[in-house]
Amino acid sequence: MVTVNEDYLKQNLARNMRFLRMSNSPRISQTMLANKLGTTQASISLYETAMLLPPAHILVAMAECFGFTTDELLSDSLPDKKGMKKNE
């Protein structure tokens, strides 16, 4: 089993969240995403700045919202889905 550092997961999630939120058409604001997930804009900001990992129920809701699995959201690169391409 591979051991993964929490900071690594936070950085991956932060990058993937920003990408998915900003690549949506129209773009989704942090406030709009917070409302969809049942949390606050301040919490979304903490997740996107890699200061905090969301609780499991928020992570699951986020994955459903963006159409990815939780594993994919925490990975170092997102798979191509729904015509979205991740620009590195």
MARKE-126538 format. One record per residue: x, y, z of N, C-alpha, C in turn; residue in three letters; chain. Coordinates in nm, 3 decimals. Atoms other than C-alpha are relative to their C-alpha. Last residue first. Layout:
N
REC     npx     npy     npz    capx    capy    capz     cpx     cpy     cpz  aa ch
REC       X       Y       Z       X       Y       Z       X       Y       Z ala  A
...
This chain:
88
REC     npx     npy     npz    capx    capy    capz     cpx     cpy     cpz  aa ch
REC  -0.104   0.004  -0.104  -0.117   2.157  -1.669   0.081   0.127  -0.003 glu  A
REC  -0.122  -0.067   0.045  -0.437   2.214  -1.861   0.100   0.000   0.112 asn  A
REC  -0.075  -0.067  -0.106  -0.699   1.958  -1.768   0.125   0.060  -0.059 lys  A
REC  -0.141   0.037   0.003  -0.928   1.876  -2.056   0.071   0.081   0.105 lys  A
REC  -0.091  -0.087  -0.075  -1.303   1.877  -2.014   0.142  -0.051  -0.013 met  A
REC  -0.065  -0.098   0.086  -1.509   1.717  -2.290   0.095   0.093   0.071 gly  A
REC   0.098  -0.098   0.044  -1.740   1.547  -2.042   0.067   0.109  -0.084 lys  A
REC   0.142   0.037  -0.008  -1.449   1.370  -1.882  -0.084   0.114  -0.053 lys  A
REC   0.082  -0.078   0.093  -1.073   1.371  -1.935  -0.143  -0.052   0.008 asp  A
REC   0.023   0.063   0.130  -0.918   1.217  -1.625  -0.084   0.093  -0.089 pro  A
REC   0.138   0.041   0.026  -0.806   1.455  -1.351  -0.009  -0.070  -0.134 leu  A
REC   0.052  -0.046   0.129  -0.442   1.468  -1.251  -0.140  -0.056  -0.021 ser  A
REC  -0.087  -0.107   0.051  -0.264   1.451  -0.913  -0.038   0.044  -0.141 asp  A
REC  -0.114   0.047   0.078  -0.553   1.259  -0.760   0.081   0.117  -0.056 ser  A
REC  -0.121  -0.004  -0.083  -0.777   1.386  -0.481   0.125  -0.041  -0.076 leu  A
REC  -0.018  -0.136  -0.051  -1.070   1.474  -0.709   0.130   0.015   0.079 leu  A
REC  -0.042  -0.086   0.111  -1.024   1.143  -0.895   0.024   0.144   0.047 glu  A
REC  -0.138   0.035   0.034  -1.038   0.941  -0.574   0.054   0.091  -0.110 asp  A
REC  -0.083  -0.065  -0.102  -1.355   1.126  -0.470   0.148  -0.029  -0.027 thr  A
REC  -0.003   0.075  -0.125  -1.511   1.020  -0.799   0.084   0.077   0.102 thr  A
REC  -0.123   0.078  -0.018  -1.589   1.274  -1.068  -0.013  -0.082   0.127 phe  A
REC   0.005   0.119   0.083  -1.912   1.427  -1.198   0.128  -0.082   0.002 gly  A
REC  -0.088  -0.015   0.115  -1.848   1.780  -1.066   0.002  -0.123  -0.091 phe  A
REC   0.026  -0.128   0.066  -2.143   1.792  -0.825   0.081   0.014  -0.129 cys  A
REC   0.126   0.014   0.073  -2.112   1.423  -0.736  -0.030   0.126  -0.081 glu  A
REC  -0.024   0.096   0.107  -1.746   1.467  -0.642  -0.125  -0.016  -0.085 ala  A
REC  -0.080  -0.069   0.099  -1.831   1.778  -0.440   0.027  -0.091  -0.121 met  A
REC   0.091  -0.091   0.070  -2.107   1.594  -0.254   0.072   0.074  -0.112 ala  A
REC   0.090   0.083   0.081  -1.863   1.314  -0.167  -0.096   0.088  -0.080 val  A
REC  -0.080   0.055   0.109  -1.600   1.564  -0.049  -0.086  -0.085  -0.093 leu  A
REC  -0.018  -0.110   0.095  -1.863   1.749   0.156   0.081  -0.049  -0.120 ile  A
REC   0.129  -0.025   0.065  -1.975   1.426   0.328   0.009   0.114  -0.101 his  A
REC   0.038   0.101   0.099  -1.613   1.323   0.393  -0.131   0.032  -0.072 ala  A
REC   0.050   0.124  -0.061  -1.512   1.643   0.568  -0.054  -0.092  -0.109 pro  A
REC   0.140  -0.002  -0.042  -1.320   1.889   0.351  -0.037  -0.128   0.073 pro  A
REC   0.075   0.098   0.078  -0.940   1.895   0.354  -0.145   0.004   0.047 leu  A
REC   0.085   0.095  -0.070  -0.794   2.217   0.490  -0.059  -0.099  -0.100 leu  A
REC  -0.015  -0.016  -0.145  -0.537   2.483   0.407  -0.072  -0.110   0.077 met  A
REC  -0.067   0.118  -0.056  -0.498   2.377   0.045   0.030   0.016   0.149 ala  A
REC  -0.135  -0.048  -0.033  -0.595   2.723  -0.081   0.081  -0.108   0.070 thr  A
REC  -0.069  -0.041   0.122  -0.898   2.580  -0.260   0.139   0.058   0.026 glu  A
REC  -0.029   0.119   0.079  -1.016   2.390   0.050   0.084   0.037  -0.123 tyr  A
REC  -0.100   0.079  -0.072  -0.987   2.699   0.271   0.038  -0.126  -0.077 leu  A
REC  -0.129  -0.071   0.010  -1.170   2.909   0.013   0.111  -0.077   0.070 ser  A
REC  -0.047   0.026   0.136  -1.450   2.652  -0.005   0.136   0.066  -0.022 ile  A
REC  -0.048   0.139   0.003  -1.480   2.673   0.374   0.054  -0.035  -0.138 ser  A
REC  -0.127   0.002  -0.073  -1.503   3.054   0.362   0.060  -0.142   0.001 ala  A
REC  -0.103  -0.047   0.094  -1.772   3.028   0.095   0.136  -0.003   0.066 gln  A
REC  -0.019  -0.144   0.014  -1.979   2.825   0.340   0.107   0.033  -0.103 thr  A
REC  -0.106  -0.051  -0.085  -2.122   2.473   0.333   0.015   0.150  -0.023 thr  A
REC   0.050  -0.016  -0.136  -2.427   2.295   0.197   0.108   0.042   0.098 gly  A
REC  -0.056   0.103  -0.087  -2.255   2.163  -0.115  -0.048   0.011   0.145 leu  A
REC   0.030   0.134   0.053  -2.464   2.351  -0.371   0.042  -0.110   0.097 lys  A
REC   0.144   0.021  -0.011  -2.453   2.669  -0.159  -0.041  -0.139  -0.049 asn  A
REC   0.031   0.020  -0.142  -2.076   2.642  -0.122  -0.148  -0.027   0.020 ala  A
REC  -0.040   0.136  -0.033  -2.039   2.599  -0.498  -0.033  -0.032   0.146 leu  A
REC   0.095   0.090   0.066  -2.241   2.916  -0.560   0.033  -0.146   0.033 met  A
REC   0.127  -0.009  -0.071  -2.036   3.105  -0.302  -0.104  -0.094  -0.060 thr  A
REC  -0.016   0.074  -0.125  -1.706   2.987  -0.449  -0.131  -0.001   0.078 gln  A
REC  -0.069  -0.074  -0.105  -1.827   3.110  -0.786   0.016  -0.089   0.123 ser  A
REC   0.070   0.011  -0.128  -1.913   2.866  -1.064   0.081   0.077   0.104 ile  A
REC  -0.083   0.028  -0.117  -1.803   2.962  -1.412  -0.084  -0.002   0.126 arg  A
REC  -0.078  -0.112  -0.053  -2.067   2.951  -1.684   0.080  -0.041   0.124 pro  A
REC   0.057  -0.111   0.076  -1.949   2.728  -1.832  -0.148   0.007   0.031 ser  A
REC   0.142   0.019   0.023  -1.740   2.520  -1.594  -0.053   0.119  -0.080 asn  A
REC   0.017   0.049   0.137  -1.366   2.562  -1.637  -0.146  -0.028  -0.034 ser  A
REC  -0.025  -0.104   0.098  -1.336   2.787  -1.329  -0.023  -0.046  -0.144 met  A
REC   0.089  -0.113  -0.025  -1.498   2.550  -1.080   0.014   0.106  -0.110 arg  A
REC   0.137   0.038   0.032  -1.330   2.244  -1.227  -0.098   0.115   0.018 leu  A
REC   0.013   0.029   0.143  -0.983   2.399  -1.232  -0.146  -0.029  -0.036 phe  A
REC  -0.008  -0.127   0.073  -1.017   2.554  -0.888  -0.020  -0.023  -0.150 arg  A
REC   0.121  -0.079  -0.027  -1.137   2.224  -0.741   0.000   0.130  -0.080 met  A
REC   0.111   0.057   0.076  -0.860   2.025  -0.912  -0.130   0.077   0.021 asn  A
REC  -0.022  -0.024   0.143  -0.583   2.253  -0.785  -0.119  -0.051  -0.082 arg  A
REC   0.008  -0.145   0.023  -0.717   2.256  -0.428   0.013   0.030  -0.149 ala  A
REC   0.140  -0.039  -0.005  -0.779   1.880  -0.432  -0.015   0.149  -0.030 leu  A
REC   0.071   0.056   0.116  -0.426   1.807  -0.547  -0.145   0.045  -0.003 asn  A
REC  -0.045  -0.072   0.120  -0.268   2.043  -0.293  -0.074  -0.050  -0.124 gln  A
REC   0.055  -0.136  -0.006  -0.476   1.902  -0.006   0.037   0.079  -0.125 lys  A
REC   0.143   0.008   0.031  -0.394   1.544  -0.107  -0.064   0.138  -0.001 leu  A
REC   0.009   0.038   0.141  -0.019   1.618  -0.115  -0.147  -0.005  -0.043 tyr  A
REC  -0.025  -0.124   0.076  -0.046   1.794   0.221  -0.010  -0.023  -0.150 asp  A
REC   0.121  -0.083  -0.003  -0.208   1.481   0.366   0.019   0.130  -0.078 glu  A
REC  -0.009  -0.111  -0.092   0.089   1.265   0.259  -0.126   0.087  -0.009 asn  A
REC   0.017  -0.131   0.063   0.004   0.945   0.078  -0.002   0.106   0.109 val  A
REC   0.035  -0.102  -0.099   0.133   0.606   0.189  -0.004   0.135  -0.069 thr  A
REC  -0.076  -0.123   0.011   0.124   0.346  -0.088  -0.050   0.098   0.106 val  A
REC   0.084  -0.118   0.000   0.000   0.000   0.000   0.088   0.125   0.000 met  A
